[in-house]
Amino acid sequence: MDSIFNQPKPVVTIQDEVKNALVQNAAPYPLPEGKRFQYGTAGFRMKADVGLDHVVYAVGIVAALRSKRRNEATIGVMITASHNPAEDNGVKVVDPMGDMLEQEWEEYATQLANTENALFGDIYEKLTNDLLVDPVHQVHTRKSKVVFARDTRASGPHLIKALKASLDALHVEYTDYGILTTPMLHHMVRCHNTKNSPRPFGEASEAGYHKKMANAFKKAMYGRKIKGHLTVDCANGVGGPKLHDLLKYLPNASNDGIDIKVVNDDVIKPEALNYECGADYVKTKQRAPPSSNAVPFERCCSLDGDADRIVYYFIDDNKEFHLLDGDRIATLAANFIADQARVAGIGDKLKIGVVQTAYANGASTEYIQKVMKLPVDCTPTGVKHLHHAAKRFDIGVYFEANGHGTVLFNDNAIDIIKGHDPQSPGQKHALESLDALIDLINQAVGDAFSDMLLTEVALAHRAWSPQDWMNTYIDLPNKLVRVVVPDRNVFKAVDAERRLESPAGAQARIDHYVNLTNRGRAFARASGTEDAVRVYAEAHSARDAEKLANQVAEVVETYGMRAASKS
């Protein structure tokens, strides 16, 4: 009997009605001349008025195809540009478990985004045959299910209209969730796809999201008390109104809960979004937002524009700024979780680890390995890489330095936590705390609200002030430099982007300078969006870090010019 792989592949012809609808519905959204779009880590992101509506229309087709490919799973589409200025916008696809779009499919999204309107029907037919048809499974006959949402940007409604136009052409079953944070949309997608599974993720509604998180926070806070209040900068983005909604479900300070002061929650003025506020501003400028009115030694945190990132900070008596970034949140969370596992009597049954990128401060890595005694994995930059690596642990903690991250509990960890028989009140309390974290943490994606509440629980557990948290280790001084090069593609990085494979000889020169520097570490990696190379350097002193960064930047510039002259 012949193998099915030797049988001729059937060919599907898409009905003219569908192909014509795809072309006709695209008419208001033409492909701009001379533009080239690329799906990246954050999906597509650009100025909202330079063809993004065409890109969003194309993404609707991708989402429909992806839903069929994944056995009628619900696929998400989020319209947002996160921490970018208000005039920008973007779009990304959310896979069935609430994670990023599978990397192979980024190429299909890129292909469709660069397709002329008149060819949409033909390309859809080709991709249907390439992706959805085989001798056994006629995947193309399945239904498509898509859910979508947007942030508060003024361009959002127009882009949603473009998305609906392509979904309507393909008769997709869809739900418009209106305005949501990015993590809320990821939550909804996972809820839809797990509702009939042994481990449902929750209720696919805003109220369900808030209730799940609030109930878990109350459970995790049992026996603990938060000191002082927390000022939350919402970047004048979608996090403002959604945090106000969440606060309706959370216990306040008088009920052993949390006292939150919300600032920068103006979503009426489009130009206010991310302007001199938000997580990216705080991280890059190394200062508190001017509008935060920070009080010495009080906890402050900033979200980004779509509320999937968070960084903490405080000022001291001398008005000096102290940043508690993603590295700090990762160490705090991992320490708390590992401590609870040990007290619960299950520490030796769980493999707990932390995942970082090369941008993580070396002092944090050393603290995790030598003081916390936990393993650390390093991955290339990009949340999709960290998320994948975190799955290799029973409990994987991952955060980028910019504050984007979460904690993953695999099925083995959940079974151990829920199935362990406590032998003392202390073990029972620790187990209940870990059980609460399973629901408190948004395991689909980095979530500023979830990460904020996790941080507050961990700080309350140790009765730590932000200063106590800062004193766990001392960051090594570091410097970031951007070097413009003729062709970024000649710079090939390996070893989780920590070393250059090419141009030949460049890494040897970098190593030379690193070896001459006290506690020196440096790397260079090509930008994913422009002809530039990012250089990161750290050292024992700020002066040495800056010197090392400039030396490596000179190496990059020299070898970049050499490569250009040979081409």
C-alpha positions in Angstrom: 0.0 0.0 0.0 1.4 3.4 -1.0 2.2 5.8 1.8 0.0 8.9 1.9 3.1 10.9 1.3 3.4 9.3 -2.2 -0.2 10.2 -3.1 -0.7 13.3 -5.2 -1.6 16.4 -3.2 -5.2 17.5 -3.8 -5.6 21.0 -5.1 -8.3 23.4 -3.7 -9.8 26.1 -5.9 -11.2 29.0 -3.8 -14.6 30.2 -5.0 -14.6 33.3 -7.1 -17.0 34.8 -4.7 -14.5 34.7 -1.9 -11.5 35.8 -4.0 -13.5 38.7 -5.4 -14.7 39.7 -1.9 -11.0 39.7 -0.7 -10.1 42.1 -3.5 -13.2 44.3 -3.3 -13.1 44.7 0.5 -9.4 45.7 0.3 -10.1 48.6 -2.1 -10.0 51.3 0.7 -6.7 50.0 1.9 -4.1 50.1 -0.9 -0.5 48.9 -0.6 1.6 52.1 -0.5 4.1 52.5 -3.2 7.8 51.9 -2.3 7.0 50.5 1.2 8.3 47.2 2.5 6.7 45.7 5.6 8.3 43.1 7.9 6.7 41.1 10.7 9.0 41.2 13.8 9.0 40.4 17.5 6.3 43.0 18.1 4.4 42.2 14.9 4.0 45.1 12.5 4.6 48.6 13.9 4.9 51.9 12.1 3.3 55.3 11.6 -0.4 54.7 11.5 -1.0 56.7 8.2 1.5 55.1 5.9 -0.2 51.9 4.9 -0.9 50.2 8.2 -4.5 49.7 7.3 -3.4 47.6 4.3 -1.2 45.6 6.7 -4.0 45.1 9.1 -6.3 43.9 6.3 -3.6 41.3 5.4 -3.2 40.2 9.0 -6.9 39.4 9.1 -6.2 36.8 6.3 -3.3 35.4 8.3 -5.4 35.0 11.4 -8.1 33.2 9.4 -5.6 30.8 7.9 -3.9 30.2 11.2 -7.3 29.4 12.9 -8.0 26.7 10.3 -4.5 25.3 10.6 -4.9 25.0 14.3 -8.1 23.0 14.1 -10.5 25.9 14.4 -8.7 27.3 17.4 -9.5 30.9 18.3 -6.7 33.3 17.1 -6.2 36.8 18.5 -5.3 40.0 16.7 -4.2 43.0 18.8 -4.0 46.6 17.4 -1.4 48.5 19.4 2.0 50.1 19.2 2.9 49.7 22.9 5.4 52.2 24.1 5.7 54.0 20.7 4.5 57.6 20.2 0.8 58.3 19.8 1.0 58.7 16.0 2.3 55.1 15.6 0.2 52.0 15.7 0.7 48.3 15.0 -0.8 44.9 14.8 0.2 41.4 15.9 -1.3 37.9 15.9 -1.8 35.8 19.1 -1.6 32.1 18.9 -4.1 29.7 20.6 -2.3 29.4 24.0 -2.0 33.2 24.2 1.6 33.2 23.1 3.3 34.9 20.1 2.7 33.8 16.5 4.7 30.8 15.5 7.9 32.1 13.9 7.4 30.2 10.6 4.1 32.1 10.1 5.8 35.5 10.4 7.0 34.9 6.8 3.4 34.4 5.6 2.3 37.5 7.4 5.2 39.4 5.8 4.2 38.0 2.3 0.6 39.0 2.7 1.4 42.5 4.0 3.4 43.2 0.9 0.7 41.9 -1.5 -1.1 44.1 -4.0 -4.8 44.3 -3.4 -5.6 42.7 -6.8 -3.6 39.6 -5.8 -5.1 38.9 -2.4 -7.5 36.3 -3.8 -4.8 34.4 -5.7 -2.4 34.5 -2.7 -5.1 33.3 -0.4 -5.7 30.4 -2.7 -2.0 29.6 -2.9 -1.5 29.7 0.9 -4.6 27.6 1.4 -3.1 24.9 -0.8 0.4 25.3 0.7 -0.7 25.3 4.3 -4.2 23.8 4.7 -4.3 20.9 2.3 -2.8 17.4 2.4 -4.0 14.0 1.2 -5.7 13.2 4.5 -6.7 16.4 6.2 -8.8 18.9 4.3 -8.0 21.6 6.8 -9.4 24.4 4.4 -12.9 23.3 5.2 -12.7 24.2 8.8 -14.2 27.4 10.3 -12.0 30.3 11.3 -12.4 32.0 14.7 -10.8 35.3 15.6 -11.0 37.7 18.5 -9.5 41.1 18.5 -9.0 44.3 20.5 -7.2 47.7 20.3 -5.6 50.2 22.6 -6.7 53.8 23.0 -4.9 55.3 20.0 -7.0 57.5 17.7 -6.1 55.4 14.7 -7.5 52.3 16.3 -11.1 52.4 15.0 -10.0 52.8 11.4 -7.6 49.9 11.6 -10.3 47.7 13.3 -12.5 48.5 10.3 -9.8 47.3 7.9 -9.5 44.1 10.0 -13.2 43.4 9.9 -13.2 43.9 6.1 -10.9 41.0 5.5 -12.5 38.8 8.1 -16.0 39.5 6.5 -14.6 38.6 3.1 -13.6 35.2 4.5 -16.8 34.6 6.5 -14.8 34.4 9.8 -16.6 34.0 13.1 -15.2 36.9 15.2 -15.6 38.8 18.4 -14.6 42.5 18.8 -13.5 43.0 22.4 -13.2 46.8 22.0 -10.5 48.4 24.1 -8.3 46.1 26.1 -4.7 45.9 27.3 -2.6 43.6 25.2 -2.3 41.0 28.1 -6.1 41.0 28.5 -6.5 40.0 24.8 -3.9 37.3 25.2 -5.8 36.1 28.3 -9.1 36.0 26.3 -7.5 33.9 23.5 -6.1 31.3 25.9 -9.5 31.2 27.8 -11.3 30.4 24.5 -9.0 27.6 23.6 -8.8 25.9 27.0 -12.5 26.1 28.1 -13.1 22.4 27.5 -9.6 21.3 28.6 -8.6 19.7 31.9 -6.9 23.0 32.9 -9.2 25.9 31.8 -7.5 29.2 31.9 -10.5 31.2 33.0 -13.5 33.1 31.7 -13.1 35.0 28.4 -14.4 38.3 29.6 -13.1 41.5 31.2 -15.0 40.6 34.4 -13.5 37.1 34.3 -10.0 38.5 34.0 -10.4 40.9 36.9 -12.1 38.4 39.2 -9.5 35.7 38.6 -6.6 38.1 39.3 -8.3 39.7 42.3 -9.3 36.4 43.9 -5.8 35.0 43.5 -4.3 38.2 44.9 -6.5 37.9 48.0 -5.4 34.3 48.5 -1.7 35.1 48.0 -1.9 38.0 50.4 -3.3 35.9 53.3 -1.1 36.5 56.4 0.8 39.3 54.7 0.4 43.0 54.8 1.5 45.7 52.3 3.2 48.8 53.8 2.6 52.2 52.3 1.0 53.0 49.0 2.0 52.4 45.4 1.9 55.1 42.7 1.2 53.6 39.3 2.1 55.6 36.1 -0.2 54.3 33.3 1.6 56.1 30.4 -1.7 57.8 29.5 -2.6 54.6 27.8 -5.1 51.8 28.0 -3.7 50.7 31.3 -5.3 53.7 33.0 -9.0 52.9 32.6 -8.4 49.1 32.9 -6.5 49.5 36.2 -9.4 51.6 37.5 -11.6 48.7 36.6 -9.4 46.2 38.3 -9.2 48.2 41.5 -13.0 47.7 41.9 -12.3 44.0 42.5 -9.1 44.3 44.7 -9.2 44.7 48.4 -8.1 48.2 49.6 -5.6 49.0 52.3 -8.2 49.1 55.0 -9.1 45.5 54.2 -5.5 44.2 54.2 -5.3 44.9 50.5 -3.4 47.4 48.4 -3.5 51.2 48.3 -2.8 52.4 44.7 -2.6 55.9 43.4 -3.1 56.1 39.7 -1.3 58.8 37.7 -1.0 59.5 34.0 -4.3 58.0 33.1 -5.4 60.6 30.5 -6.8 58.8 27.5 -8.7 61.8 26.2 -5.7 63.6 24.7 -4.0 61.4 22.1 -0.8 63.3 22.2 -0.3 62.5 25.9 0.2 58.7 25.3 3.8 57.7 26.4 4.8 61.4 26.5 7.3 61.9 29.3 5.9 58.9 31.1 5.6 55.2 31.0 8.0 52.3 31.4 10.1 53.0 28.3 10.6 56.6 29.4 11.6 55.6 32.9 13.9 52.8 31.7 15.7 54.8 29.0 15.8 58.2 30.7 16.7 56.8 34.1 14.3 59.2 35.9 10.8 59.4 37.3 8.1 60.9 35.1 7.8 64.7 35.9 4.1 64.2 36.6 4.6 61.4 39.2 5.4 63.6 42.2 7.4 60.8 43.7 7.9 60.9 47.5 11.2 59.7 48.9 11.3 55.9 49.5 7.7 55.3 48.3 7.1 52.6 45.8 6.4 53.8 42.2 6.0 51.8 39.0 5.3 52.6 35.4 3.5 50.6 32.8 4.0 51.0 29.0 1.3 52.1 26.6 -0.5 48.7 26.3 0.3 47.5 29.8 2.4 44.5 29.1 5.6 45.9 30.7 6.3 47.3 34.1 9.3 48.8 35.9 9.5 49.9 39.6 11.6 52.8 41.0 11.9 55.2 43.9 13.8 58.3 44.9 15.8 58.8 48.1 16.1 61.8 50.4 18.5 63.4 48.0 16.0 63.1 45.1 18.3 60.5 43.5 16.5 58.1 41.2 16.8 54.3 41.7 15.4 51.9 39.0 14.1 48.4 39.8 13.8 47.0 36.3 12.9 43.6 34.8 16.1 42.0 36.2 15.1 43.1 39.7 11.5 41.8 39.3 12.8 38.5 38.0 15.1 38.0 41.0 12.4 39.0 43.5 9.8 36.7 41.9 12.2 33.7 41.6 13.4 34.2 45.2 9.9 34.3 46.5 8.7 31.3 44.6 11.8 29.2 45.4 11.4 30.1 49.1 7.8 29.1 49.1 8.6 25.8 47.4 11.3 25.1 50.0 8.9 25.9 52.9 6.2 23.8 51.3 8.5 20.8 51.3 8.5 20.5 47.5 11.7 22.4 46.6 13.6 19.3 45.7 10.8 18.1 43.4 10.7 21.2 41.2 13.2 22.5 38.7 13.0 26.3 39.1 15.0 28.6 36.8 15.4 32.1 35.4 15.7 33.1 31.8 17.5 36.3 30.7 18.9 37.9 27.6 22.4 39.3 27.1 21.1 42.7 28.2 20.5 41.5 31.8 22.9 43.1 34.2 25.8 40.7 35.0 25.3 41.4 38.8 21.7 40.0 38.6 23.0 36.9 36.9 25.7 36.4 39.5 23.1 36.9 42.3 20.7 34.3 40.9 23.4 31.7 40.4 25.6 32.3 43.5 23.2 33.5 46.1 19.8 32.2 45.1 21.4 29.0 43.8 19.1 28.8 40.7 20.1 28.0 37.1 20.0 30.8 34.5 19.4 30.4 30.8 20.3 33.1 28.3 18.4 33.5 25.0 18.4 35.9 22.1 16.5 39.2 22.5 12.8 38.9 22.1 10.0 37.6 24.4 9.2 34.7 22.2 12.7 33.3 22.8 12.5 33.7 26.6 9.0 32.3 26.7 10.1 29.1 24.9 13.2 28.7 27.1 11.1 29.1 30.3 9.0 26.1 29.3 12.0 23.9 29.9 11.7 24.4 33.7 8.9 23.3 36.0 8.7 26.9 37.0 10.4 29.3 34.6 10.8 33.0 35.5 11.6 35.2 32.6 11.9 39.0 32.3 13.7 41.3 29.9 15.4 44.3 31.5 12.7 46.5 30.0 10.1 44.9 32.4 8.4 42.5 30.0 8.1 39.1 31.4 6.1 36.5 33.4 6.4 33.1 35.2 5.4 29.8 33.7 4.2 26.8 35.7 4.2 23.5 33.7 1.7 20.7 34.3 4.2 18.8 36.6 4.6 21.8 38.8 0.9 22.4 39.0 0.3 18.7 39.9 2.9 18.8 42.6 1.6 22.0 44.1 -2.0 21.0 44.1 -1.3 17.3 45.1 1.2 17.7 47.9 -0.1 16.8 51.4 1.2 19.5 53.8 2.7 18.3 57.1 2.4 21.6 59.0 0.6 24.9 59.0 3.7 26.5 57.5 3.7 24.0 54.6 0.0 24.5 54.0 0.4 28.3 53.9 3.3 28.1 51.4 1.4 25.6 49.2 -1.6 27.9 49.2 0.6 30.8 48.2 2.0 28.9 45.3 -1.4 27.7 44.2 -2.6 31.3 44.3 0.3 32.4 42.1 -0.7 29.9 39.4 -3.8 32.1 38.9 -2.3 35.5 39.8 0.4 35.3 37.1 -0.7 35.7 33.5 1.1 32.7 32.0 0.1 33.6 28.5 2.2 36.7 28.3 3.9 39.4 30.2 1.2 41.4 32.0 1.9 44.7 33.9 -1.1 44.2 36.2 -0.2 40.6 37.1 3.5 41.4 37.5 2.7 44.4 39.7 0.5 42.3 42.1 3.1 39.5 42.1 5.8 42.1 43.1 3.6 43.5 45.8 3.0 40.0 47.3 6.7 39.2 47.2 7.6 42.5 48.9 4.9 42.1 51.5 6.1 38.5 52.2 9.6 39.9 53.2 8.2 43.2 54.6 10.7 44.9 52.3 10.9 48.5 51.4 12.0 49.4 47.8 15.4 50.2 49.3 15.6 46.7 50.9 14.9 45.3 47.4 17.5 47.5 45.8 20.1 46.4 48.3 19.9 42.7 47.3 22.7 43.3 44.8 24.5 46.3 43.2 24.1 46.7 39.4 27.3 46.9 37.4 27.5 50.3 35.6 26.6 49.8 31.9 26.4 51.7 28.7 24.4 51.3 25.5 25.6 52.7 22.1 24.0 52.6 18.7 26.4 52.4 15.8 25.2 53.2 12.2 26.7 50.7 9.7 26.4 50.4 5.9 24.9 46.9 6.1 23.8 45.4 9.4 23.5 41.9 7.8 27.3 41.4 7.9 27.1 41.3 11.7 26.1 37.7 12.6 25.7 37.0 16.4 25.8 33.6 18.1 25.7 32.2 21.6 22.4 34.0 22.5 23.7 37.1 20.7 26.7 37.4 23.1 29.4 36.9 20.5 29.9 37.9 16.8 30.5 35.1 14.3 31.1 37.6 11.6 32.8 39.8 10.4 35.8 37.6 10.9 38.2 39.0 13.5 35.7 41.5 15.1 34.9 39.3 18.2 38.7 38.8 18.8 39.1 42.6 19.0 36.1 42.9 21.3 37.5 40.1 23.6 40.8 42.0 23.7 39.2 45.1 25.1 36.9 43.2 27.5 39.9 41.3 28.9 41.6 44.7 29.7 38.5 45.9 31.6 37.8 45.2 35.3 34.7 43.0 35.4 34.2 43.9 31.7 31.5 42.3 29.5 30.4 43.5 26.1 28.5 42.4 23.0 27.3 43.8 19.7 24.2 42.7 17.9 22.6 43.9 14.7 19.4 45.9 14.9 16.3 44.1 13.6 14.8 47.2 12.0 17.6 49.5 10.7 21.2 49.5 9.5 22.7 49.9 12.9 24.4 47.7 15.5 23.6 47.9 19.3 26.6 47.8 21.6 26.2 46.9 25.3 29.0 47.2 27.8 29.3 46.9 31.5 32.3 47.2 33.9 33.3 47.8 37.5 33.0 51.6 37.1 30.8 53.9 35.0 34.0 55.3 33.4 35.2 51.9 32.4 31.8 50.9 31.1 31.7 54.0 28.8 35.2 53.5 27.7 34.6 49.8 26.8 31.3 50.7 25.0 33.2 53.3 22.9 36.0 50.8 22.1 33.5 48.1 20.9 31.6 50.7 18.9 34.9 51.6 17.2 35.4 47.9 16.4 31.9 47.7 14.9 32.4 50.8 12.9 35.8 49.7 11.5 34.7 46.2 10.6 31.4 47.5 9.1 33.3 49.8 6.8 35.7 47.0 5.8 32.9 44.7 4.9 31.2 47.5 2.8 34.4 48.2 0.9 34.7 44.6 -0.1 31.2 44.3 -1.4 
